[in-house]
Amino acid sequence: MKTISPQYLRKLISISTLVLFVTIALFASVFKPYFTYIIPITQLFIIFTSLFFHSKMTGALSKSNIQFNTAFLSTTALKLLFNILFISLYIGFIKENVKVFVVYFLVMYFIYLIFDVKSILFEMKIKKSE
């Protein structure tokens, strides 16, 4: 498993901080009645899954294109399954503000998905130029 690059960590911390401040602002004003304790836990869950799966994908960069493509697709699918499991557990056990939670989770998922894909593409470009 390859280590996470400091550049990726800085960008992840920056985007996570920005998302956190926007989340706090929205749930402190507009969506105040819909706030639950799972909201900050959700962001932490997505950050840690992004870190874990990003390390798996960067480790696959040193392999052939076919192996990388397979690793990328399987890692993305596994990440999606983890996220579906997280949503299912929340819906199954807590059942509080489910619609707001699912919408929030999907927005967070897509923000971090776009960030992760762009980061991997950037690292692929660097690897190609070496």
N, C-alpha and C positions, 0 to 999 in steps of 0.2 A: 504494500500500500504506500503510495507516494504521499509525502507531506503536503500540506496545504500551503500555497504560496502566500507570502505576506501581503502581496498586492490584492489577492482575492479576499483575504481576511479584512483588510482595510475597507474594501468596497462593500463587503458584507456588513461590516459594522456600520458604515455610513448609511447604506440603504435601510438597515434595520432600525437605526436611530431615527431616520426620517419617517419611516412607517410608524414607529412607536409614537412620535410626536403628533402625527396626523391622527392616529387612532385615539390618543388621549384627548386631543382637541374635539374630535367628533363625538366620542362617548361622554365627554364632559358637557357637551352642549346639545347638539341635535339628537343624538341617540341615547341620551342619559337614562331613560327608563328601560332600555334594552341591555344595559351593561351587566355582564356576569363575570365571575372570577375566571372563567375559562378563556376569556379574550387574551390576557397576557400569556397564559399557558400555551395558547395556540401559536402565538408568535414564537415562543421559545421552541416549541415542537418543530415548527417549520424551519427555524434557523438550524437546529441540530440535525434534522434530516438532510438539509441542504449541505451542511458541512460533511456529513458522513458519505452521502452519495457523490458529492463532488470529489472527494478523495478517491473514491472507487473509479470514477471516470478519468481523473487525471492519471491514475495508475495504468489505465488501459491505453493511454495515449502512446506509450512506448511500444505497443504491440502493432501488428499489421492492421491495415484498414478494415479488413473483414472482422478481425477480433475486436477492434475498437467499436465498430458499428454494432456488433452483437452485444458488447458490454454496455454501450450507450443505451440501446433499446431495452435491454433487460434491467438495467439500473433505473431507467425512467419508469418502466412498468412496475418494478418493485417499490419505488418511491410512491407511485400512485396508489398501490395497494396499501401501503402503510397509512397514507392519508385517508383512504376510504375506511380503513379500520378505525382510525382516530375519530372520524365523523360518526361512524356507526356506534362506537362505544358511547359517544356523547349523546346521540339520539336515543340509544337504548337505555341508558342509565339516568341521565339528568333531565332531559326533556324540557328544559327551560329556555325560552326564546330560540327555538330550533331554527326557524326561518332566518332570523338575524345571524345566528351562528354560522349556518351553512353559507349564506351570502358572504359574510366576513371571511370565512375560511377559503372559499373559492377565490375571492379577490386576492387574499394573501398568497394562495397557491400559485396563481397566475403571475403575480409580481415576482415571486422568487423563482418560478419556472423560467420566465424570460431572462431574469438575471443569471441564472445558472447556465442556460444555453448560451447566452452571450459570452459568459466567462470561459466556457469550454471552447467555443469557437475562437476566442482570442488566444487561448493557450495552444490551440491547434495551429493557428497562424504563426505563433512564435516558434513552435516545434518545427514547422515546415521551413522556416527561414534559417534554422540552425544547420 
